[in-house]
């Protein structure tokens, strides 16, 4: 995975609570086995109407939010089924950071495994971000994972908490396999010693 240290990106709002994984990536698009190609289907039933036309009432479809890499939403983001396709779709669309007051546990864990930084803030802090996003076209947020800080050009400064193990996962661009491979030499030595023992 690509290491995540700092990100300066446009913020896009999804002002809804309990955004579940079926809303993030509907079940009919889960047939692909690779991790790519899901971004086009992100929030599909909100971004498009039944005739396949762009839903102009959905915030993310507005030109001011194109190219966004920071997503801000409400409580219990990523609830519902445990499909890992949800963070795949978010990542493939271009988001590297999701900010909300709370996340479903499985979705939260899956974000780290896929190079996405989920940040938990208070309801008041999230509301402030929604207001800033609405007030400033092309509103950008600087996400500093090294120092665990959020800043903008209008004086915002927020410190956020994150488990150190998970922070290191992202800073080093590691998933579970990458973490294991850091000990490749020790694993090889163990396997060789076990083999020698079994056939001695």
C-alpha positions in Angstrom: 0.0 0.0 0.0 1.0 3.6 -0.5 2.2 5.2 2.8 -0.1 7.8 4.3 1.7 10.7 6.0 0.0 14.0 5.0 -2.9 14.8 2.7 -4.1 18.2 1.6 -7.4 17.6 -0.2 -10.8 18.9 -1.1 -13.6 17.9 1.3 -16.8 16.4 0.1 -19.9 16.0 2.5 -22.3 13.1 2.9 -24.6 14.7 5.4 -26.4 11.5 6.6 -26.3 9.3 9.7 -26.1 5.5 9.5 -24.5 5.3 6.0 -24.4 1.6 5.5 -22.2 -0.5 3.3 -25.0 -1.2 0.8 -25.4 2.5 0.3 -21.6 2.9 -0.1 -21.4 0.0 -2.7 -24.7 -1.7 -3.6 -24.8 -5.5 -3.6 -25.3 -5.8 -7.4 -21.7 -4.5 -7.9 -20.0 -7.0 -5.7 -19.2 -9.5 -8.5 -15.7 -8.2 -9.3 -12.9 -10.0 -7.5 -10.2 -7.4 -7.8 -10.0 -4.3 -5.6 -10.3 -1.8 -8.4 -13.1 -0.5 -10.5 -15.6 0.0 -7.7 -15.3 3.8 -7.4 -17.7 4.4 -10.3 -20.4 2.7 -8.2 -19.8 4.5 -4.9 -23.1 5.8 -3.4 -24.6 4.6 -6.7 -28.3 4.9 -5.7 -27.7 8.5 -4.4 -25.5 9.7 -7.2 -27.9 8.5 -10.0 -31.7 8.4 -10.5 -33.6 5.4 -11.7 -33.2 6.5 -15.3 -29.4 6.6 -14.9 -29.2 10.4 -14.9 -27.0 12.4 -12.5 -28.8 13.3 -9.3 -27.9 17.0 -9.0 -29.4 17.1 -5.5 -26.7 14.9 -4.1 -23.9 17.0 -2.8 -21.0 14.9 -4.2 -22.3 15.5 -7.7 -21.7 19.2 -7.5 -18.7 20.5 -9.5 -17.2 22.1 -6.3 -16.6 18.6 -4.8 -15.0 17.0 -7.8 -11.6 15.6 -7.1 -12.3 15.4 -3.4 -10.0 13.1 -1.3 -11.5 13.8 2.2 -15.0 12.6 3.0 -17.0 13.9 6.0 -20.1 12.3 7.2 -22.3 11.6 10.3 -22.4 9.0 13.0 -22.2 5.2 12.5 -20.6 5.5 9.1 -20.0 2.1 7.4 -22.7 0.1 9.3 -24.5 -2.9 7.8 -22.8 -5.8 6.2 -19.1 -6.4 6.6 -18.2 -6.2 2.9 -14.6 -5.1 2.3 -15.8 -3.7 -1.1 -17.0 -0.6 0.8 -13.5 0.7 1.5 -12.4 -0.5 -1.9 -15.0 1.7 -3.5 -14.1 4.7 -1.3 -10.4 4.3 -2.1 -11.0 3.7 -5.8 -13.1 6.9 -6.1 -10.2 8.9 -4.7 -10.9 9.3 -0.9 -8.0 8.6 1.4 -9.6 10.0 4.6 -13.1 9.6 6.1 -14.1 11.8 9.0 -17.2 11.0 11.2 -18.2 11.0 14.8 -18.3 7.2 14.8 -17.8 4.2 12.5 -19.0 0.6 12.4 -16.2 -1.6 13.8 -15.6 -3.8 10.8 -15.7 -1.0 8.4 -13.3 1.0 10.6 -10.8 -1.9 10.7 -11.1 -2.5 7.0 -10.1 1.1 6.3 -6.7 0.6 7.8 -6.2 -2.6 5.8 -6.8 -0.6 2.6 -4.8 2.6 3.1 -7.7 4.8 4.2 -7.5 6.9 7.4 -10.8 7.0 9.3 -10.8 9.8 11.9 -13.3 10.1 14.7 -14.2 13.6 15.9 -16.9 14.9 18.1 -20.4 15.8 16.7 -19.5 19.5 17.2 -16.2 19.2 15.4 -17.9 17.4 12.5 -20.6 20.0 12.3 -18.0 22.7 12.1 -16.4 20.9 9.2 -19.7 20.7 7.4 -20.2 24.4 7.9 -16.7 25.2 6.6 -17.2 22.9 3.6 -20.4 24.7 2.7 -19.0 28.2 3.3 -15.9 27.8 1.1 -16.0 26.5 -2.4 -13.2 24.0 -3.0 -12.7 23.8 0.8 -9.5 22.0 1.6 -8.3 20.2 4.7 -4.8 19.3 5.6 -4.6 15.9 7.3 -1.3 15.4 9.1 -1.1 11.8 10.3 2.5 12.2 11.5 1.3 14.8 14.1 -2.3 13.7 14.3 -3.7 17.1 13.4 -6.3 18.6 11.0 -5.8 22.2 9.8 -7.1 24.5 7.2 -6.3 28.0 5.8 -9.0 29.6 7.9 -7.5 28.9 11.4 -8.8 25.4 12.1 -6.7 23.3 14.3 -7.9 19.9 15.6 -5.9 17.2 17.3 -7.3 13.7 16.7 -6.6 10.4 18.5 -5.5 7.2 16.8 -4.2 3.9 18.0 -0.4 3.9 17.5 -0.3 0.5 15.9 -2.9 1.5 13.3 -1.1 4.8 12.8 2.1 3.0 12.0 0.2 0.7 9.6 -0.7 3.7 7.5 2.5 5.7 7.9 4.5 2.7 6.6 2.0 1.6 4.0 1.5 -1.8 5.6 -1.4 -4.3 5.5 -1.5 -7.5 7.4 0.6 -9.3 4.8 3.2 -6.5 4.7 3.4 -6.5 8.5 4.1 -10.3 8.4 6.7 -9.9 5.7 8.7 -7.5 7.9 9.7 -10.7 9.7 10.5 -12.7 6.5 14.0 -13.6 7.6 12.9 -14.9 10.9 10.1 -16.9 9.3 12.5 -18.4 6.8 14.9 -19.4 9.5 12.1 -20.9 11.6 10.8 -22.9 8.6 14.3 -24.2 7.8 14.9 -25.2 11.4 11.6 -27.0 11.5 12.3 -28.8 8.3 15.7 -29.9 9.5 14.1 -31.1 12.8 11.3 -33.1 11.0 13.7 -35.0 8.7 16.6 -35.5 11.1 
